[in-house]
Amino acid sequence: MRPDLELVRAERMVSGGAALCRDAGGEVILVEGALPGETVAAAVDRSRRGVRRGHVVEVTDTVPERVAPPCPAVARGCGGCRWQHAGTDAQVRYKAGIVADALVRIGGFAPGSPTVEALAPLPALGARTTLRLAIETGRGGFRRHRSHGVVAVDACPVAHPLLDDLIASTDFGSAREATLRCGARTGERMVVAAPDAVDVVAPPDVVVVGDDEVDAGAAAWIHEEVAGRRWRISAASFFQARPDGAEALVDAVAAASLDVRTGSAALLDAYCGVGLFGGALAGVGRVVGVEANPAAAADAAVNLVAVDASVVCADVAAWAPTEVDLVVADPARSGLGRDAAGVVAGTGATVVVLVSCDAAACARDARLLADQGYTLESVTLVDLFPHTPHVEVVSRLVAWQR
Ligand SMILES: C[S@@+](CC[C@H](N)C(=O)[O-])C[C@H]1O[C@@H](n2cnc3c(N)ncnc32)[C@H](O)[C@@H]1O
């Protein structure tokens, strides 16, 4: 082994995607590319705030979970999908472990109460309907991991074929970044280029818009069909990255709120985006959607027109809570935080379903709600992003102090 490398053994995957490894002296190194149970020779790249980080140079003792990455761009350094070296079933187990660990270490919950259940994996390839590309000399690609360098690609195996085609057939001109979106079930496509789209040349069916125009309020959107409904999605609005994933989330939220959806129940869809949960959950009488992004709130108002719904464009943390039976709260990666958790609890809801896209935020928010009188009853992992360490978690909390 090269003298500059360290021989370490991987114990478990951690949030962010590296493996927690220990050297012979028991010291921790977070190593990219290692899998639990493996012994690897790792190069230490950097040390920050006492945490050493490195990457695998050679696997000296492997595990059956290791597979050959399905995408050839991985060998060229593409940082888009960093878990392609693990089988998809193993990825789901690792993610459930990361969430369980966060609930104990960050949330202060007892181990296994509750256990983290994982839904069956969604197809890993050909499904993503949103992609963020880095652009270099008119071509799309993905950033190298922990680098500003770009690995140009002509195809992306995780992308829906409608986007895969866009990567190859679009000249992104002088743009520096581009977000590609499609409606898998409507065939509609969009390119949002940053900082502008002045010299972007895309196939004629594609809505092309610049970030500068979006910031100035340009009306640019596509539609998608999810849960039997049609959704308007504006360029500036969030939407789940794949329609089958959006449906899996809706199903998980529906299962976690079955007992309170009586037909006359009032629902707060907090961080409602374009109105996904408020519009797709059957068996609620009245919906209040709260969303801070004006474009998304406008989409939600259109998408929920056939529902007894009101959409408020506001910061959830600053919204004056009204009484509801059920809250579905799906905040951004930073989570609810103390103020918004207070608003959620202030609704007096019997059931809160928390949708989290970060394990640490999930644990923090579940603890904040537990401290406000809610019992954490179930935690379900929905793997919307196979081949990446990204998690989506649906937690059910039930009021006990009312
Ligand atoms: C993860 S997305 C969820 C959207 C929607 N629930 C869905 O599944 O499509 C989070 C949403 O919260 C909105 N948001 C972020 N911070 C907010 C805040 N402080 N108050 C209200 N909405 C916020 C974002 O604009 C985004 O639409």
The ligand as an SDF file (V2000), in Angstrom:
LIG
                    3D

 27 29  0  0  0  0  0  0  0  0999 V2000
  -39.9080   20.5230   -0.2250 C   0  0  0  0  0  0  0  0  0  0  0  0
  -40.9120   21.7060   -1.0010 S   0  0  0  0  0  0  0  0  0  0  0  0
  -42.5010   20.9310   -0.8090 C   0  0  0  0  0  0  0  0  0  0  0  0
  -43.5930   21.4070   -1.7170 C   0  0  0  0  0  0  0  0  0  0  0  0
  -44.8240   20.5250   -1.8100 C   0  0  0  0  0  0  0  0  0  0  0  0
  -45.2510   20.0620   -0.5250 N   0  0  0  0  0  0  0  0  0  0  0  0
  -44.6210   19.3630   -2.7480 C   0  0  0  0  0  0  0  0  0  0  0  0
  -44.5140   18.2230   -2.2800 O   0  0  0  0  0  0  0  0  0  0  0  0
  -44.5700   19.5820   -3.9600 O   0  0  0  0  0  0  0  0  0  0  0  0
  -40.8950   22.9930    0.1550 C   0  0  0  0  0  0  0  0  0  0  0  0
  -41.7160   24.1910   -0.2200 C   0  0  0  0  0  0  0  0  0  0  0  0
  -41.6790   25.1180    0.8630 O   0  0  0  0  0  0  0  0  0  0  0  0
  -41.5800   26.4460    0.3460 C   0  0  0  0  0  0  0  0  0  0  0  0
  -40.9900   27.2340    1.4400 N   0  0  0  0  0  0  0  0  0  0  0  0
  -39.6850   27.3340    1.7850 C   0  0  0  0  0  0  0  0  0  0  0  0
  -39.5620   28.0590    2.8970 N   0  0  0  0  0  0  0  0  0  0  0  0
  -40.8080   28.4270    3.2790 C   0  0  0  0  0  0  0  0  0  0  0  0
  -41.3450   29.1470    4.3810 C   0  0  0  0  0  0  0  0  0  0  0  0
  -40.5390   29.6650    5.3060 N   0  0  0  0  0  0  0  0  0  0  0  0
  -42.6810   29.2750    4.4840 N   0  0  0  0  0  0  0  0  0  0  0  0
  -43.5040   28.7630    3.5230 C   0  0  0  0  0  0  0  0  0  0  0  0
  -43.0500   28.0630    2.4670 N   0  0  0  0  0  0  0  0  0  0  0  0
  -41.7370   27.8950    2.3450 C   0  0  0  0  0  0  0  0  0  0  0  0
  -40.7490   26.3070   -0.9020 C   0  0  0  0  0  0  0  0  0  0  0  0
  -40.9860   27.3810   -1.7880 O   0  0  0  0  0  0  0  0  0  0  0  0
  -41.2560   24.9600   -1.4430 C   0  0  0  0  0  0  0  0  0  0  0  0
  -42.3450   25.1400   -2.3040 O   0  0  0  0  0  0  0  0  0  0  0  0
  1  2  1  0
  2  3  1  0
  2 10  1  0
  3  4  1  0
  4  5  1  0
  5  6  1  0
  5  7  1  0
  7  8  2  0
  7  9  1  0
 10 11  1  0
 11 12  1  0
 11 26  1  0
 12 13  1  0
 13 14  1  0
 13 24  1  0
 14 15  1  0
 14 23  1  0
 15 16  2  0
 16 17  1  0
 17 18  1  0
 17 23  2  0
 18 19  1  0
 18 20  2  0
 20 21  1  0
 21 22  2  0
 22 23  1  0
 24 25  1  0
 24 26  1  0
 26 27  1  0
M  CHG  2   2   1   9  -1
M  END
$$$$
